[in-house]
Amino acid sequence: METDENAEVRIPIGEALPGISIHELEDPAEWVFVLARTVADDGDKGWAYRTSGAPNREELLGALVVQVEVLKREICSEWESE
């Protein structure tokens, strides 16, 4: 267990997200940003995000913007093929 500068306890990602599998990375990860779809005991659904540490916010924003653009193109392509 680790504690960051904000006194938040950090646990290994496998403990935080049990049963979740992802594709293996080719290179070692420097840090991660995880967006998770959550379901409460009462069935309510929500979203949560976690980071492995303090990310470079500019890099994170850039990566998210690129992913949004890729997703928009994929969705538009799906709509056009229907």
mmCIF file of the N, C-alpha and C atoms, coordinates in Angstrom:
data_MODEL
# 
_entry.id   MODEL 
# 
loop_
_atom_site.group_PDB 
_atom_site.id 
_atom_site.type_symbol 
_atom_site.label_atom_id 
_atom_site.label_alt_id 
_atom_site.label_comp_id 
_atom_site.label_asym_id 
_atom_site.label_entity_id 
_atom_site.label_seq_id 
_atom_site.pdbx_PDB_ins_code 
_atom_site.Cartn_x 
_atom_site.Cartn_y 
_atom_site.Cartn_z 
_atom_site.occupancy 
_atom_site.B_iso_or_equiv 
_atom_site.pdbx_formal_charge 
_atom_site.auth_seq_id 
_atom_site.auth_comp_id 
_atom_site.auth_asym_id 
_atom_site.auth_atom_id 
_atom_site.pdbx_PDB_model_num 
ATOM 1   N N  . MET A 1 1  ? 0.830   -1.177 0.000   1.00 0.00 ? 1  MET A N  1 
ATOM 2   C CA . MET A 1 1  ? 0.000   0.000  0.000   1.00 0.00 ? 1  MET A CA 1 
ATOM 3   C C  . MET A 1 1  ? 0.874   1.240  0.000   1.00 0.00 ? 1  MET A C  1 
ATOM 4   N N  . GLU A 1 2  ? 0.459   2.251  -0.782  1.00 0.00 ? 2  GLU A N  1 
ATOM 5   C CA . GLU A 1 2  ? 1.181   3.512  -0.838  1.00 0.00 ? 2  GLU A CA 1 
ATOM 6   C C  . GLU A 1 2  ? 0.253   4.637  -0.416  1.00 0.00 ? 2  GLU A C  1 
ATOM 7   N N  . THR A 1 3  ? 0.839   5.721  0.039   1.00 0.00 ? 3  THR A N  1 
ATOM 8   C CA . THR A 1 3  ? 0.074   6.923  0.349   1.00 0.00 ? 3  THR A CA 1 
ATOM 9   C C  . THR A 1 3  ? 0.695   8.066  -0.427  1.00 0.00 ? 3  THR A C  1 
ATOM 10  N N  . ASP A 1 4  ? -0.130  8.820  -1.165  1.00 0.00 ? 4  ASP A N  1 
ATOM 11  C CA . ASP A 1 4  ? 0.413   9.946  -1.925  1.00 0.00 ? 4  ASP A CA 1 
ATOM 12  C C  . ASP A 1 4  ? 0.373   11.219 -1.099  1.00 0.00 ? 4  ASP A C  1 
ATOM 13  N N  . GLU A 1 5  ? 0.744   12.334 -1.744  1.00 0.00 ? 5  GLU A N  1 
ATOM 14  C CA . GLU A 1 5  ? 0.829   13.606 -1.026  1.00 0.00 ? 5  GLU A CA 1 
ATOM 15  C C  . GLU A 1 5  ? -0.511  14.086 -0.483  1.00 0.00 ? 5  GLU A C  1 
ATOM 16  N N  . ASN A 1 6  ? -1.613  13.589 -1.009  1.00 0.00 ? 6  ASN A N  1 
ATOM 17  C CA . ASN A 1 6  ? -2.944  13.970 -0.523  1.00 0.00 ? 6  ASN A CA 1 
ATOM 18  C C  . ASN A 1 6  ? -3.461  12.981 0.515   1.00 0.00 ? 6  ASN A C  1 
ATOM 19  N N  . ALA A 1 7  ? -2.597  12.102 0.993   1.00 0.00 ? 7  ALA A N  1 
ATOM 20  C CA . ALA A 1 7  ? -2.921  11.110 2.018   1.00 0.00 ? 7  ALA A CA 1 
ATOM 21  C C  . ALA A 1 7  ? -3.978  10.112 1.545   1.00 0.00 ? 7  ALA A C  1 
ATOM 22  N N  . GLU A 1 8  ? -4.064  9.887  0.230   1.00 0.00 ? 8  GLU A N  1 
ATOM 23  C CA . GLU A 1 8  ? -4.959  8.871  -0.298  1.00 0.00 ? 8  GLU A CA 1 
ATOM 24  C C  . GLU A 1 8  ? -4.206  7.550  -0.337  1.00 0.00 ? 8  GLU A C  1 
ATOM 25  N N  . VAL A 1 9  ? -4.812  6.519  0.190   1.00 0.00 ? 9  VAL A N  1 
ATOM 26  C CA . VAL A 1 9  ? -4.180  5.204  0.186   1.00 0.00 ? 9  VAL A CA 1 
ATOM 27  C C  . VAL A 1 9  ? -4.318  4.606  -1.207  1.00 0.00 ? 9  VAL A C  1 
ATOM 28  N N  . ARG A 1 10 ? -3.226  4.093  -1.728  1.00 0.00 ? 10 ARG A N  1 
ATOM 29  C CA . ARG A 1 10 ? -3.221  3.447  -3.038  1.00 0.00 ? 10 ARG A CA 1 
ATOM 30  C C  . ARG A 1 10 ? -2.939  1.961  -2.840  1.00 0.00 ? 10 ARG A C  1 
ATOM 31  N N  . ILE A 1 11 ? -3.696  1.142  -3.549  1.00 0.00 ? 11 ILE A N  1 
ATOM 32  C CA . ILE A 1 11 ? -3.527  -0.306 -3.472  1.00 0.00 ? 11 ILE A CA 1 
ATOM 33  C C  . ILE A 1 11 ? -3.186  -0.826 -4.867  1.00 0.00 ? 11 ILE A C  1 
ATOM 34  N N  . PRO A 1 12 ? -2.650  -2.033 -4.984  1.00 0.00 ? 12 PRO A N  1 
ATOM 35  C CA . PRO A 1 12 ? -2.359  -2.588 -6.306  1.00 0.00 ? 12 PRO A CA 1 
ATOM 36  C C  . PRO A 1 12 ? -3.614  -2.607 -7.180  1.00 0.00 ? 12 PRO A C  1 
ATOM 37  N N  . ILE A 1 13 ? -3.432  -2.334 -8.468  1.00 0.00 ? 13 ILE A N  1 
ATOM 38  C CA . ILE A 1 13 ? -4.569  -2.198 -9.383  1.00 0.00 ? 13 ILE A CA 1 
ATOM 39  C C  . ILE A 1 13 ? -5.428  -3.462 -9.420  1.00 0.00 ? 13 ILE A C  1 
ATOM 40  N N  . GLY A 1 14 ? -4.815  -4.635 -9.285  1.00 0.00 ? 14 GLY A N  1 
ATOM 41  C CA . GLY A 1 14 ? -5.579  -5.881 -9.270  1.00 0.00 ? 14 GLY A CA 1 
ATOM 42  C C  . GLY A 1 14 ? -6.506  -5.994 -8.072  1.00 0.00 ? 14 GLY A C  1 
ATOM 43  N N  . GLU A 1 15 ? -6.136  -5.372 -6.959  1.00 0.00 ? 15 GLU A N  1 
ATOM 44  C CA . GLU A 1 15 ? -7.005  -5.354 -5.780  1.00 0.00 ? 15 GLU A CA 1 
ATOM 45  C C  . GLU A 1 15 ? -8.115  -4.323 -5.940  1.00 0.00 ? 15 GLU A C  1 
ATOM 46  N N  . ALA A 1 16 ? -7.804  -3.213 -6.587  1.00 0.00 ? 16 ALA A N  1 
ATOM 47  C CA . ALA A 1 16 ? -8.801  -2.158 -6.781  1.00 0.00 ? 16 ALA A CA 1 
ATOM 48  C C  . ALA A 1 16 ? -9.852  -2.557 -7.809  1.00 0.00 ? 16 ALA A C  1 
ATOM 49  N N  . LEU A 1 17 ? -9.441  -3.347 -8.797  1.00 0.00 ? 17 LEU A N  1 
ATOM 50  C CA . LEU A 1 17 ? -10.343 -3.750 -9.881  1.00 0.00 ? 17 LEU A CA 1 
ATOM 51  C C  . LEU A 1 17 ? -10.324 -5.272 -10.047 1.00 0.00 ? 17 LEU A C  1 
ATOM 52  N N  . PRO A 1 18 ? -10.774 -6.009 -9.033  1.00 0.00 ? 18 PRO A N  1 
ATOM 53  C CA . PRO A 1 18 ? -10.726 -7.471 -9.126  1.00 0.00 ? 18 PRO A CA 1 
ATOM 54  C C  . PRO A 1 18 ? -11.601 -7.985 -10.263 1.00 0.00 ? 18 PRO A C  1 
ATOM 55  N N  . GLY A 1 19 ? -11.085 -8.967 -10.971 1.00 0.00 ? 19 GLY A N  1 
ATOM 56  C CA . GLY A 1 19 ? -11.852 -9.584 -12.047 1.00 0.00 ? 19 GLY A CA 1 
ATOM 57  C C  . GLY A 1 19 ? -11.798 -8.837 -13.365 1.00 0.00 ? 19 GLY A C  1 
ATOM 58  N N  . ILE A 1 20 ? -11.136 -7.700 -13.409 1.00 0.00 ? 20 ILE A N  1 
ATOM 59  C CA . ILE A 1 20 ? -11.030 -6.923 -14.645 1.00 0.00 ? 20 ILE A CA 1 
ATOM 60  C C  . ILE A 1 20 ? -9.736  -7.306 -15.352 1.00 0.00 ? 20 ILE A C  1 
ATOM 61  N N  . SER A 1 21 ? -9.826  -7.564 -16.654 1.00 0.00 ? 21 SER A N  1 
ATOM 62  C CA . SER A 1 21 ? -8.648  -7.895 -17.454 1.00 0.00 ? 21 SER A CA 1 
ATOM 63  C C  . SER A 1 21 ? -8.491  -6.869 -18.567 1.00 0.00 ? 21 SER A C  1 
ATOM 64  N N  . ILE A 1 22 ? -7.252  -6.572 -18.924 1.00 0.00 ? 22 ILE A N  1 
ATOM 65  C CA . ILE A 1 22 ? -6.976  -5.660 -20.036 1.00 0.00 ? 22 ILE A CA 1 
ATOM 66  C C  . ILE A 1 22 ? -5.891  -6.276 -20.906 1.00 0.00 ? 22 ILE A C  1 
ATOM 67  N N  . HIS A 1 23 ? -5.705  -5.706 -22.095 1.00 0.00 ? 23 HIS A N  1 
ATOM 68  C CA . HIS A 1 23 ? -4.638  -6.166 -22.977 1.00 0.00 ? 23 HIS A CA 1 
ATOM 69  C C  . HIS A 1 23 ? -3.286  -5.789 -22.389 1.00 0.00 ? 23 HIS A C  1 
ATOM 70  N N  . GLU A 1 24 ? -2.319  -6.669 -22.585 1.00 0.00 ? 24 GLU A N  1 
ATOM 71  C CA . GLU A 1 24 ? -0.971  -6.444 -22.081 1.00 0.00 ? 24 GLU A CA 1 
ATOM 72  C C  . GLU A 1 24 ? -0.312  -5.286 -22.826 1.00 0.00 ? 24 GLU A C  1 
ATOM 73  N N  . LEU A 1 25 ? 0.505   -4.521 -22.121 1.00 0.00 ? 25 LEU A N  1 
ATOM 74  C CA . LEU A 1 25 ? 1.267   -3.435 -22.727 1.00 0.00 ? 25 LEU A CA 1 
ATOM 75  C C  . LEU A 1 25 ? 2.592   -3.970 -23.253 1.00 0.00 ? 25 LEU A C  1 
ATOM 76  N N  . GLU A 1 26 ? 3.060   -3.400 -24.362 1.00 0.00 ? 26 GLU A N  1 
ATOM 77  C CA . GLU A 1 26 ? 4.360   -3.805 -24.895 1.00 0.00 ? 26 GLU A CA 1 
ATOM 78  C C  . GLU A 1 26 ? 5.497   -3.225 -24.066 1.00 0.00 ? 26 GLU A C  1 
ATOM 79  N N  . ASP A 1 27 ? 5.313   -2.023 -23.562 1.00 0.00 ? 27 ASP A N  1 
ATOM 80  C CA . ASP A 1 27 ? 6.340   -1.337 -22.784 1.00 0.00 ? 27 ASP A CA 1 
ATOM 81  C C  . ASP A 1 27 ? 5.842   -1.111 -21.361 1.00 0.00 ? 27 ASP A C  1 
ATOM 82  N N  . PRO A 1 28 ? 6.747   -0.936 -20.400 1.00 0.00 ? 28 PRO A N  1 
ATOM 83  C CA . PRO A 1 28 ? 6.335   -0.668 -19.017 1.00 0.00 ? 28 PRO A CA 1 
ATOM 84  C C  . PRO A 1 28 ? 5.525   0.630  -18.915 1.00 0.00 ? 28 PRO A C  1 
ATOM 85  N N  . ALA A 1 29 ? 4.547   0.641  -18.042 1.00 0.00 ? 29 ALA A N  1 
ATOM 86  C CA . ALA A 1 29 ? 3.703   1.825  -17.848 1.00 0.00 ? 29 ALA A CA 1 
ATOM 87  C C  . ALA A 1 29 ? 4.370   2.783  -16.873 1.00 0.00 ? 29 ALA A C  1 
ATOM 88  N N  . GLU A 1 30 ? 4.260   4.080  -17.175 1.00 0.00 ? 30 GLU A N  1 
ATOM 89  C CA . GLU A 1 30 ? 4.777   5.112  -16.278 1.00 0.00 ? 30 GLU A CA 1 
ATOM 90  C C  . GLU A 1 30 ? 3.721   5.486  -15.246 1.00 0.00 ? 30 GLU A C  1 
ATOM 91  N N  . TRP A 1 31 ? 2.471   5.633  -15.690 1.00 0.00 ? 31 TRP A N  1 
ATOM 92  C CA . TRP A 1 31 ? 1.333   5.857  -14.804 1.00 0.00 ? 31 TRP A CA 1 
ATOM 93  C C  . TRP A 1 31 ? 0.079   5.481  -15.576 1.00 0.00 ? 31 TRP A C  1 
ATOM 94  N N  . VAL A 1 32 ? -1.033  5.326  -14.877 1.00 0.00 ? 32 VAL A N  1 
ATOM 95  C CA . VAL A 1 32 ? -2.280  4.957  -15.549 1.00 0.00 ? 32 VAL A CA 1 
ATOM 96  C C  . VAL A 1 32 ? -3.424  5.856  -15.110 1.00 0.00 ? 32 VAL A C  1 
ATOM 97  N N  . PHE A 1 33 ? -4.372  5.986  -16.023 1.00 0.00 ? 33 PHE A N  1 
ATOM 98  C CA . PHE A 1 33 ? -5.640  6.668  -15.787 1.00 0.00 ? 33 PHE A CA 1 
ATOM 99  C C  . PHE A 1 33 ? -6.693  5.626  -16.112 1.00 0.00 ? 33 PHE A C  1 
ATOM 100 N N  . VAL A 1 34 ? -7.554  5.322  -15.160 1.00 0.00 ? 34 VAL A N  1 
ATOM 101 C CA . VAL A 1 34 ? -8.573  4.290  -15.349 1.00 0.00 ? 34 VAL A CA 1 
ATOM 102 C C  . VAL A 1 34 ? -9.949  4.930  -15.252 1.00 0.00 ? 34 VAL A C  1 
ATOM 103 N N  . LEU A 1 35 ? -10.774 4.704  -16.270 1.00 0.00 ? 35 LEU A N  1 
ATOM 104 C CA . LEU A 1 35 ? -12.166 5.132  -16.251 1.00 0.00 ? 35 LEU A CA 1 
ATOM 105 C C  . LEU A 1 35 ? -12.999 3.870  -16.100 1.00 0.00 ? 35 LEU A C  1 
ATOM 106 N N  . ALA A 1 36 ? -13.785 3.801  -15.050 1.00 0.00 ? 36 ALA A N  1 
ATOM 107 C CA . ALA A 1 36 ? -14.522 2.576  -14.744 1.00 0.00 ? 36 ALA A CA 1 
ATOM 108 C C  . ALA A 1 36 ? -16.022 2.837  -14.677 1.00 0.00 ? 36 ALA A C  1 
ATOM 109 N N  . ARG A 1 37 ? -16.778 1.950  -15.284 1.00 0.00 ? 37 ARG A N  1 
ATOM 110 C CA . ARG A 1 37 ? -18.234 1.960  -15.166 1.00 0.00 ? 37 ARG A CA 1 
ATOM 111 C C  . ARG A 1 37 ? -18.543 1.196  -13.887 1.00 0.00 ? 37 ARG A C  1 
ATOM 112 N N  . THR A 1 38 ? -19.287 1.805  -12.989 1.00 0.00 ? 38 THR A N  1 
ATOM 113 C CA . THR A 1 38 ? -19.562 1.186  -11.696 1.00 0.00 ? 38 THR A CA 1 
ATOM 114 C C  . THR A 1 38 ? -21.037 0.831  -11.564 1.00 0.00 ? 38 THR A C  1 
ATOM 115 N N  . VAL A 1 39 ? -21.322 -0.177 -10.751 1.00 0.00 ? 39 VAL A N  1 
ATOM 116 C CA . VAL A 1 39 ? -22.695 -0.577 -10.447 1.00 0.00 ? 39 VAL A CA 1 
ATOM 117 C C  . VAL A 1 39 ? -22.783 -0.780 -8.938  1.00 0.00 ? 39 VAL A C  1 
ATOM 118 N N  . ALA A 1 40 ? -23.632 0.009  -8.288  1.00 0.00 ? 40 ALA A N  1 
ATOM 119 C CA . ALA A 1 40 ? -23.815 -0.087 -6.837  1.00 0.00 ? 40 ALA A CA 1 
ATOM 120 C C  . ALA A 1 40 ? -24.671 -1.306 -6.495  1.00 0.00 ? 40 ALA A C  1 
ATOM 121 N N  . ASP A 1 41 ? -24.690 -1.667 -5.228  1.00 0.00 ? 41 ASP A N  1 
ATOM 122 C CA . ASP A 1 41 ? -25.488 -2.814 -4.777  1.00 0.00 ? 41 ASP A CA 1 
ATOM 123 C C  . ASP A 1 41 ? -26.960 -2.671 -5.143  1.00 0.00 ? 41 ASP A C  1 
ATOM 124 N N  . ASP A 1 42 ? -27.465 -1.422 -5.174  1.00 0.00 ? 42 ASP A N  1 
ATOM 125 C CA . ASP A 1 42 ? -28.874 -1.200 -5.506  1.00 0.00 ? 42 ASP A CA 1 
ATOM 126 C C  . ASP A 1 42 ? -29.127 -1.118 -7.010  1.00 0.00 ? 42 ASP A C  1 
ATOM 127 N N  . GLY A 1 43 ? -28.085 -1.337 -7.819  1.00 0.00 ? 43 GLY A N  1 
ATOM 128 C CA . GLY A 1 43 ? -28.232 -1.333 -9.268  1.00 0.00 ? 43 GLY A CA 1 
ATOM 129 C C  . GLY A 1 43 ? -27.936 -0.005 -9.934  1.00 0.00 ? 43 GLY A C  1 
ATOM 130 N N  . ASP A 1 44 ? -27.774 1.058  -9.146  1.00 0.00 ? 44 ASP A N  1 
ATOM 131 C CA . ASP A 1 44 ? -27.439 2.357  -9.731  1.00 0.00 ? 44 ASP A CA 1 
ATOM 132 C C  . ASP A 1 44 ? -26.083 2.282  -10.411 1.00 0.00 ? 44 ASP A C  1 
ATOM 133 N N  . LYS A 1 45 ? -26.004 2.872  -11.611 1.00 0.00 ? 45 LYS A N  1 
ATOM 134 C CA . LYS A 1 45 ? -24.758 2.865  -12.370 1.00 0.00 ? 45 LYS A CA 1 
ATOM 135 C C  . LYS A 1 45 ? -24.130 4.244  -12.342 1.00 0.00 ? 45 LYS A C  1 
ATOM 136 N N  . GLY A 1 46 ? -22.828 4.258  -12.429 1.00 0.00 ? 46 GLY A N  1 
ATOM 137 C CA . GLY A 1 46 ? -22.107 5.522  -12.424 1.00 0.00 ? 46 GLY A CA 1 
ATOM 138 C C  . GLY A 1 46 ? -20.742 5.355  -13.063 1.00 0.00 ? 46 GLY A C  1 
ATOM 139 N N  . TRP A 1 47 ? -19.951 6.403  -12.983 1.00 0.00 ? 47 TRP A N  1 
ATOM 140 C CA . TRP A 1 47 ? -18.594 6.409  -13.525 1.00 0.00 ? 47 TRP A CA 1 
ATOM 141 C C  . TRP A 1 47 ? -17.632 6.843  -12.440 1.00 0.00 ? 47 TRP A C  1 
ATOM 142 N N  . ALA A 1 48 ? -16.444 6.296  -12.473 1.00 0.00 ? 48 ALA A N  1 
ATOM 143 C CA . ALA A 1 48 ? -15.389 6.692  -11.540 1.00 0.00 ? 48 ALA A CA 1 
ATOM 144 C C  . ALA A 1 48 ? -14.071 6.661  -12.295 1.00 0.00 ? 48 ALA A C  1 
ATOM 145 N N  . TYR A 1 49 ? -13.150 7.514  -11.895 1.00 0.00 ? 49 TYR A N  1 
ATOM 146 C CA . TYR A 1 49 ? -11.816 7.421  -12.474 1.00 0.00 ? 49 TYR A CA 1 
ATOM 147 C C  . TYR A 1 49 ? -10.795 7.405  -11.360 1.00 0.00 ? 49 TYR A C  1 
ATOM 148 N N  . ARG A 1 50 ? -9.685  6.777  -11.655 1.00 0.00 ? 50 ARG A N  1 
ATOM 149 C CA . ARG A 1 50 ? -8.580  6.695  -10.716 1.00 0.00 ? 50 ARG A CA 1 
ATOM 150 C C  . ARG A 1 50 ? -7.282  6.857  -11.488 1.00 0.00 ? 50 ARG A C  1 
ATOM 151 N N  . THR A 1 51 ? -6.267  7.359  -10.809 1.00 0.00 ? 51 THR A N  1 
ATOM 152 C CA . THR A 1 51 ? -4.935  7.450  -11.393 1.00 0.00 ? 51 THR A CA 1 
ATOM 153 C C  . THR A 1 51 ? -3.953  6.736  -10.480 1.00 0.00 ? 51 THR A C  1 
ATOM 154 N N  . SER A 1 52 ? -2.851  6.300  -11.058 1.00 0.00 ? 52 SER A N  1 
ATOM 155 C CA . SER A 1 52 ? -1.839  5.608  -10.265 1.00 0.00 ? 52 SER A CA 1 
ATOM 156 C C  . SER A 1 52 ? -0.946  6.583  -9.520  1.00 0.00 ? 52 SER A C  1 
ATOM 157 N N  . GLY A 1 53 ? -1.016  7.815  -9.869  1.00 0.00 ? 53 GLY A N  1 
ATOM 158 C CA . GLY A 1 53 ? -0.216  8.871  -9.260  1.00 0.00 ? 53 GLY A CA 1 
ATOM 159 C C  . GLY A 1 53 ? -0.615  10.176 -9.909  1.00 0.00 ? 53 GLY A C  1 
ATOM 160 N N  . ALA A 1 54 ? 0.064   11.206 -9.571  1.00 0.00 ? 54 ALA A N  1 
ATOM 161 C CA . ALA A 1 54 ? -0.257  12.509 -10.155 1.00 0.00 ? 54 ALA A CA 1 
ATOM 162 C C  . ALA A 1 54 ? 0.233   12.548 -11.602 1.00 0.00 ? 54 ALA A C  1 
ATOM 163 N N  . PRO A 1 55 ? -0.682  12.474 -12.584 1.00 0.00 ? 55 PRO A N  1 
ATOM 164 C CA . PRO A 1 55 ? -0.256  12.491 -13.984 1.00 0.00 ? 55 PRO A CA 1 
ATOM 165 C C  . PRO A 1 55 ? 0.103   13.909 -14.415 1.00 0.00 ? 55 PRO A C  1 
ATOM 166 N N  . ASN A 1 56 ? 0.854   13.989 -15.483 1.00 0.00 ? 56 ASN A N  1 
ATOM 167 C CA . ASN A 1 56 ? 1.071   15.274 -16.122 1.00 0.00 ? 56 ASN A CA 1 
ATOM 168 C C  . ASN A 1 56 ? -0.262  15.636 -16.761 1.00 0.00 ? 56 ASN A C  1 
ATOM 169 N N  . ARG A 1 57 ? -0.910  16.663 -16.261 1.00 0.00 ? 57 ARG A N  1 
ATOM 170 C CA . ARG A 1 57 ? -2.274  16.992 -16.683 1.00 0.00 ? 57 ARG A CA 1 
ATOM 171 C C  . ARG A 1 57 ? -2.344  17.364 -18.158 1.00 0.00 ? 57 ARG A C  1 
ATOM 172 N N  . GLU A 1 58 ? -1.312  18.010 -18.684 1.00 0.00 ? 58 GLU A N  1 
ATOM 173 C CA . GLU A 1 58 ? -1.310  18.359 -20.105 1.00 0.00 ? 58 GLU A CA 1 
ATOM 174 C C  . GLU A 1 58 ? -1.243  17.102 -20.973 1.00 0.00 ? 58 GLU A C  1 
ATOM 175 N N  . GLU A 1 59 ? -0.402  16.148 -20.579 1.00 0.00 ? 59 GLU A N  1 
ATOM 176 C CA . GLU A 1 59 ? -0.321  14.889 -21.319 1.00 0.00 ? 59 GLU A CA 1 
ATOM 177 C C  . GLU A 1 59 ? -1.640  14.127 -21.240 1.00 0.00 ? 59 GLU A C  1 
ATOM 178 N N  . LEU A 1 60 ? -2.231  14.099 -20.058 1.00 0.00 ? 60 LEU A N  1 
ATOM 179 C CA . LEU A 1 60 ? -3.502  13.403 -19.879 1.00 0.00 ? 60 LEU A CA 1 
ATOM 180 C C  . LEU A 1 60 ? -4.577  14.030 -20.752 1.00 0.00 ? 60 LEU A C  1 
ATOM 181 N N  . LEU A 1 61 ? -4.668  15.346 -20.757 1.00 0.00 ? 61 LEU A N  1 
ATOM 182 C CA . LEU A 1 61 ? -5.657  16.026 -21.591 1.00 0.00 ? 61 LEU A CA 1 
ATOM 183 C C  . LEU A 1 61 ? -5.425  15.708 -23.064 1.00 0.00 ? 61 LEU A C  1 
ATOM 184 N N  . GLY A 1 62 ? -4.188  15.750 -23.502 1.00 0.00 ? 62 GLY A N  1 
ATOM 185 C CA . GLY A 1 62 ? -3.878  15.437 -24.896 1.00 0.00 ? 62 GLY A CA 1 
ATOM 186 C C  . GLY A 1 62 ? -4.294  14.024 -25.261 1.00 0.00 ? 62 GLY A C  1 
ATOM 187 N N  . ALA A 1 63 ? -3.989  13.066 -24.392 1.00 0.00 ? 63 ALA A N  1 
ATOM 188 C CA . ALA A 1 63 ? -4.349  11.675 -24.658 1.00 0.00 ? 63 ALA A CA 1 
ATOM 189 C C  . ALA A 1 63 ? -5.864  11.501 -24.704 1.00 0.00 ? 63 ALA A C  1 
ATOM 190 N N  . LEU A 1 64 ? -6.576  12.160 -23.805 1.00 0.00 ? 64 LEU A N  1 
ATOM 191 C CA . LEU A 1 64 ? -8.040  12.053 -23.789 1.00 0.00 ? 64 LEU A CA 1 
ATOM 192 C C  . LEU A 1 64 ? -8.655  12.695 -25.027 1.00 0.00 ? 64 LEU A C  1 
ATOM 193 N N  . VAL A 1 65 ? -8.123  13.829 -25.462 1.00 0.00 ? 65 VAL A N  1 
ATOM 194 C CA . VAL A 1 65 ? -8.628  14.496 -26.668 1.00 0.00 ? 65 VAL A CA 1 
ATOM 195 C C  . VAL A 1 65 ? -8.450  13.583 -27.878 1.00 0.00 ? 65 VAL A C  1 
ATOM 196 N N  . VAL A 1 66 ? -7.289  12.952 -27.994 1.00 0.00 ? 66 VAL A N  1 
ATOM 197 C CA . VAL A 1 66 ? -7.051  12.028 -29.106 1.00 0.00 ? 66 VAL A CA 1 
ATOM 198 C C  . VAL A 1 66 ? -8.046  10.877 -29.052 1.00 0.00 ? 66 VAL A C  1 
ATOM 199 N N  . GLN A 1 67 ? -8.275  10.300 -27.876 1.00 0.00 ? 67 GLN A N  1 
ATOM 200 C CA . GLN A 1 67 ? -9.215  9.187  -27.755 1.00 0.00 ? 67 GLN A CA 1 
ATOM 201 C C  . GLN A 1 67 ? -10.637 9.606  -28.110 1.00 0.00 ? 67 GLN A C  1 
ATOM 202 N N  . VAL A 1 68 ? -11.031 10.818 -27.731 1.00 0.00 ? 68 VAL A N  1 
ATOM 203 C CA . VAL A 1 68 ? -12.361 11.326 -28.083 1.00 0.00 ? 68 VAL A CA 1 
ATOM 204 C C  . VAL A 1 68 ? -12.489 11.432 -29.601 1.00 0.00 ? 68 VAL A C  1 
ATOM 205 N N  . GLU A 1 69 ? -11.471 11.949 -30.269 1.00 0.00 ? 69 GLU A N  1 
ATOM 206 C CA . GLU A 1 69 ? -11.514 12.081 -31.728 1.00 0.00 ? 69 GLU A CA 1 
ATOM 207 C C  . GLU A 1 69 ? -11.588 10.717 -32.404 1.00 0.00 ? 69 GLU A C  1 
ATOM 208 N N  . VAL A 1 70 ? -10.816 9.755  -31.922 1.00 0.00 ? 70 VAL A N  1 
ATOM 209 C CA . VAL A 1 70 ? -10.857 8.397  -32.481 1.00 0.00 ? 70 VAL A CA 1 
ATOM 210 C C  . VAL A 1 70 ? -12.249 7.804  -32.292 1.00 0.00 ? 70 VAL A C  1 
ATOM 211 N N  . LEU A 1 71 ? -12.817 7.951  -31.109 1.00 0.00 ? 71 LEU A N  1 
ATOM 212 C CA . LEU A 1 71 ? -14.147 7.421  -30.828 1.00 0.00 ? 71 LEU A CA 1 
ATOM 213 C C  . LEU A 1 71 ? -15.199 8.081  -31.715 1.00 0.00 ? 71 LEU A C  1 
ATOM 214 N N  . LYS A 1 72 ? -15.117 9.395  -31.901 1.00 0.00 ? 72 LYS A N  1 
ATOM 215 C CA . LYS A 1 72 ? -16.075 10.096 -32.766 1.00 0.00 ? 72 LYS A CA 1 
ATOM 216 C C  . LYS A 1 72 ? -15.996 9.577  -34.198 1.00 0.00 ? 72 LYS A C  1 
ATOM 217 N N  . ARG A 1 73 ? -14.792 9.363  -34.705 1.00 0.00 ? 73 ARG A N  1 
ATOM 218 C CA . ARG A 1 73 ? -14.633 8.840  -36.070 1.00 0.00 ? 73 ARG A CA 1 
ATOM 219 C C  . ARG A 1 73 ? -15.201 7.432  -36.186 1.00 0.00 ? 73 ARG A C  1 
ATOM 220 N N  . GLU A 1 74 ? -14.949 6.599  -35.181 1.00 0.00 ? 74 GLU A N  1 
ATOM 221 C CA . GLU A 1 74 ? -15.474 5.232  -35.213 1.00 0.00 ? 74 GLU A CA 1 
ATOM 222 C C  . GLU A 1 74 ? -16.998 5.235  -35.201 1.00 0.00 ? 74 GLU A C  1 
ATOM 223 N N  . ILE A 1 75 ? -17.593 6.087  -34.362 1.00 0.00 ? 75 ILE A N  1 
ATOM 224 C CA . ILE A 1 75 ? -19.056 6.156  -34.286 1.00 0.00 ? 75 ILE A CA 1 
ATOM 225 C C  . ILE A 1 75 ? -19.630 6.671  -35.600 1.00 0.00 ? 75 ILE A C  1 
ATOM 226 N N  . CYS A 1 76 ? -19.027 7.714  -36.168 1.00 0.00 ? 76 CYS A N  1 
ATOM 227 C CA . CYS A 1 76 ? -19.497 8.249  -37.453 1.00 0.00 ? 76 CYS A CA 1 
ATOM 228 C C  . CYS A 1 76 ? -19.397 7.191  -38.545 1.00 0.00 ? 76 CYS A C  1 
ATOM 229 N N  . SER A 1 77 ? -18.315 6.436  -38.546 1.00 0.00 ? 77 SER A N  1 
ATOM 230 C CA . SER A 1 77 ? -18.134 5.374  -39.531 1.00 0.00 ? 77 SER A CA 1 
ATOM 231 C C  . SER A 1 77 ? -19.215 4.308  -39.381 1.00 0.00 ? 77 SER A C  1 
ATOM 232 N N  . GLU A 1 78 ? -19.553 3.961  -38.143 1.00 0.00 ? 78 GLU A N  1 
ATOM 233 C CA . GLU A 1 78 ? -20.615 2.979  -37.902 1.00 0.00 ? 78 GLU A CA 1 
ATOM 234 C C  . GLU A 1 78 ? -21.956 3.501  -38.399 1.00 0.00 ? 78 GLU A C  1 
ATOM 235 N N  . TRP A 1 79 ? -22.248 4.788  -38.141 1.00 0.00 ? 79 TRP A N  1 
ATOM 236 C CA . TRP A 1 79 ? -23.512 5.369  -38.591 1.00 0.00 ? 79 TRP A CA 1 
ATOM 237 C C  . TRP A 1 79 ? -23.592 5.378  -40.111 1.00 0.00 ? 79 TRP A C  1 
ATOM 238 N N  . GLU A 1 80 ? -22.472 5.695  -40.774 1.00 0.00 ? 80 GLU A N  1 
ATOM 239 C CA . GLU A 1 80 ? -22.459 5.772  -42.233 1.00 0.00 ? 80 GLU A CA 1 
ATOM 240 C C  . GLU A 1 80 ? -22.634 4.404  -42.871 1.00 0.00 ? 80 GLU A C  1 
ATOM 241 N N  . SER A 1 81 ? -22.200 3.348  -42.195 1.00 0.00 ? 81 SER A N  1 
ATOM 242 C CA . SER A 1 81 ? -22.298 2.005  -42.765 1.00 0.00 ? 81 SER A CA 1 
ATOM 243 C C  . SER A 1 81 ? -23.676 1.380  -42.556 1.00 0.00 ? 81 SER A C  1 
ATOM 244 N N  . GLU A 1 82 ? -24.524 2.017  -41.774 1.00 0.00 ? 82 GLU A N  1 
ATOM 245 C CA . GLU A 1 82 ? -25.865 1.452  -41.515 1.00 0.00 ? 82 GLU A CA 1 
ATOM 246 C C  . GLU A 1 82 ? -26.834 1.780  -42.620 1.00 0.00 ? 82 GLU A C  1 
# 
